[in-house]
Amino acid sequence: MAKHETPFLDQLESGPWPSFVSDLKQQAEVRAKNEAGVEFQIPVDCVDDLLGVVELSYKHGRTHWKHGGIVGVFGYGGGVIGRYCDQPKLFPGVEHFHTMRVAQPCGKYYTSDYLRSLTKLWDMRGSGLTNMHGATGDIIFLGTTTPQLEEVFWELTHNLNQDLGGSGSNLRTPADCLGSSRCEYACYDSNALCHFLTNEYQDELHRPAFPYKFKFKFDACPNGCVASIARSDMSFIGTWKDDIKIDQAEVAKYIAQDPAYPANAGAFRGSKDWGPFDIKKEVINLCPTNCMWMEGDELKIDNSNCTRCMHCINTMPRALRIGDVRGCSVLVGAKAPILDGAQMGSLLVPFIEVNPDDDYAAITDLIELIWDWWMEEGKNRERLGELIMRQGFQKLLEVTNIKAVPQHVQHPRTNPYIFWKEDEVDGGWERDVDEYRKHHLR
Amino acid sequence: MAFISSGYNPAKPMENRISDIGPRKYDEFYPEVIKKNKGKWSHHEILEPGVLVHVGESGDECYTVRVGGARLMSTTHINEICEIADKHCDGHLRFTTRNNIEFMVDSKDKVEPLKNDLKSRKFAGGSFKFPIGGTGAGVTNIVHTQGWIHCHTPATDASGTVKATMDELFSDFQDQRLPAQLRVSMACCLNMCGAVHCSDIAILGYHRKPPMVDHEYLDKLCEIPLAVSACPTAAIKPAKVTLANGTEVKSVDVKSERCMFCGNCYTMCPSLPLADTEGDGIVLMAGGKVSNRISQPKFSKVVVAFLPNEMPRWPSMTDAINKMVNAYSNGANKYERLGDWADRIGWEKFFEVCELDFSHHLIDDFRQQAYLSWRQSSQFKF
């Protein structure tokens, strides 16, 4: 028998998509029965009370959670988000219901053994509710009380070799696509780079010393599966400098409609019949730079005009492959619309090497130059993108010692209001007005 | 319930403390076939919606079955995922960046038993636990935020709007009939933890009433300078207020016409609540993308300024989403993303074919970039 009536939420149990309500109800029941004999350290009926408080929100059209409050684990300034219910008398099981962010493994691969060790811990010391995963990428433990925070942290670090993630004005837990672990498009090992930088910058991740949040995300190719260009202060997008590799025999198989060579690797295998594959219509004519053509049976690419958009490779992955001189482009300053409107990442480094042998020195050097500037000049709650807007892209180039190149812009500026610096003008700005007046009478 | 210590000693918090160890290393969790073929993959193929094969240069094959799921997930559900992974996948699995779960096996004969097992599992309420799909030219899982489950500033629920939407779009989760992939995202307030601003379709919770000021308690509960500085539009200033009983208290004044309804002040000061039954609701945005494929990444545009919160299934919202998906499906060319299609036909046509109303709310008036979205041309369609 449910603790609270939930007529609104009950209506979200039908329909084919997995119902979070059904899952919550199942969890409430498992806790109530406690067949596993768990020694619950927070109220056994917290999930019932969560259903109750969410039902009340469905009735009112308003949330019943209060602002955070300062809770955390000793020595860290992030990783825990305080949360309190505004109807504690009605729902005592969720009066204190804090979130813990647990750093996810890169690529989000797991073993069942490891996941079970997490669920066991969280059943005992928390609600047993999670997000797999939060928007930034962390494993989210949803709902525990203040005294359990240190206990969970202790068990994570001592028994599971596992740390918390970031929150607040610090480096947020970096996130990546699955990269070369299972993708032929990967231009670098995003799992390795993401893991290295996450560990390299643990201090920045746990102890807020930044003006605001800072995010790294790693997309191993321009398809952008982890959306780094839209939502990370520094976006690392895999790319290559040399030629797309063409296997003409495989091109011929696409043209010949070989069933093992479906367009776009089978992405259109569905209820709509798009007709036979047409290389001219589907590949050559859609190339954004028109740098492809057929010469007889041979597909040709003018690689010097290719912008590596991935369309042809996505469409014919068995015939076309990324080049061999691989690295990544670095784009900076992306953020959601708060406050000055959304910003997409802007290209700062067209190509940077991704070299594990020197601990990615080119990348860490760049990161640290950017952080030095942002920590010095950034205002409270000012994202990197906003600082770049305020002080200018030229300033960013100056602090990172990067030479301006046309790749930095969509087009050159449309106004001539150039703020020349004195040292850029021959003879400087100190002049003798009397000398001037000898030739130009007052 | 007796307190059980983990070993932590509150009197000596630094004793035997372990910190700064980061996440577990990714490769301890790789399945064997991944470990062996990493960096040496030849190609992949989507065999049917939700089922992929990756082929290594070695000839090894990795079959993946992708299933959707609610990102709000219980340990009971995770334990069931583990049971499936043990039964079929040598105890390995992964999650995608869009809250899907991927079960990987190393030979084709293991795929059908895995699929059948996944298809057979349903929640008591009748929904699938592990629906197979989410690949290719279809709809994949919605990335979203907390909503009424766990956040203090949402203007709508996240899990509920997502469930309602995915039920409507379910056939497209299991099909690949669309012109290209269609990414739907959800954020429950304009702070956008979920960063939905570059999605083909974005569902966004939005408040429309400025915060109420709880004058009697504000100075007792809040640091007034923090509340003032929390406001991104400088709409809040310190004020002295006389209460009904004649007492003068320190409080704040909110310049309502400057409020953009973000809730940052409420985060700093619980005496400034802004949630409201009639004020809160849904904004729909469309036409964004993050991929660099063919066209450059682009922002989503606001296409529906406001829809009320209609619990529990938000029918006006799902109706508008359905209209957009159908118009896109009927009108776009193969490989054309929703935003590229809208750009090609023109946004005036977009509103016509999607049967959506246009209003003054949809014309940008926020700061300088607003100008860039107005039409500086005599080219338009009647």
Interface residues (C-beta under 8 A of the other chain):
Chain A: F8 L9 D10 Q11 L12 E13 S14 G15 P16 W17 P18 S19 F20 V21 S22 D23 L24 K25 Q26 Q27 V30 E39 F40 Q41 V44 V47 L50 V54 S57 Y58 K59 H60 G61 R62 T63 H64 W65 K66 H67 G68 F74 G75 Y76 R83 F97 T99 A103 Q104 P105 C106 G107 K108 Y109 Y110 T111 S112 D113 Y114 L115 R116 L118 T119 W122 D123 M124 G128 L129 T130 N131 M132 H133 G134 A135 T136 G137 L142 G143 P147 E150 E151 V152 F153 W154 E155 T157 H158 L160 N161 Q162 D163 G165 T173 A175 C177 L178 S180 S181 R182 C183 E184 A186 D189 N191 A192 H195 T198 N199 Q202 D203 H206 P222 N223 G224 C225 V226 A227 S228 I229 A230 R231 I237 A260 P262 N264 A265 G266 A267 F268 R269 G270 S271 K272 W274 E282 L286 P288 R308 C309 M310 H311 N314 T315 P317 R318 A336 P337 I338 L339 D340 G341 A342 M344 N380
Chain B: M1 A2 F3 I4 S5 S6 G7 Y8 P10 P13 M14 N16 R17 I18 S19 D20 I21 G22 P23 R24 K25 Y26 D27 E28 F29 Y30 P31 I34 K38 G39 W41 S42 H43 H44 E45 I46 L47 E48 P49 H54 C62 T64 G68 G69 A70 R71 L72 M73 S74 T75 T76 H77 I78 N79 I81 C82 E83 A85 D86 G91 H92 L93 R94 F95 T96 T97 N99 I101 M104 F123 A124 G125 G126 S127 F128 K129 F130 P131 T135 G136 A137 G138 V143 H144 T145 Q146 G147 W148 I149 H150 C151 H152 T153 P154 D157 S159 G160 K163 A164 M166 D167 F170 F173 D175 Q176 R177 L178 Q181 A187 L190 N191 M192 C193 G194 A195 V196 H197 C198 S229 P232 T233 C262 N264 Y266 T267 M268 C269 P270 A275 D276 T277 E278 D280 G288 V290 S291 N292 R293 I294 S295 P297 F299 N309 M311 P312 R313 K334 Y335 F366 R367 Q369
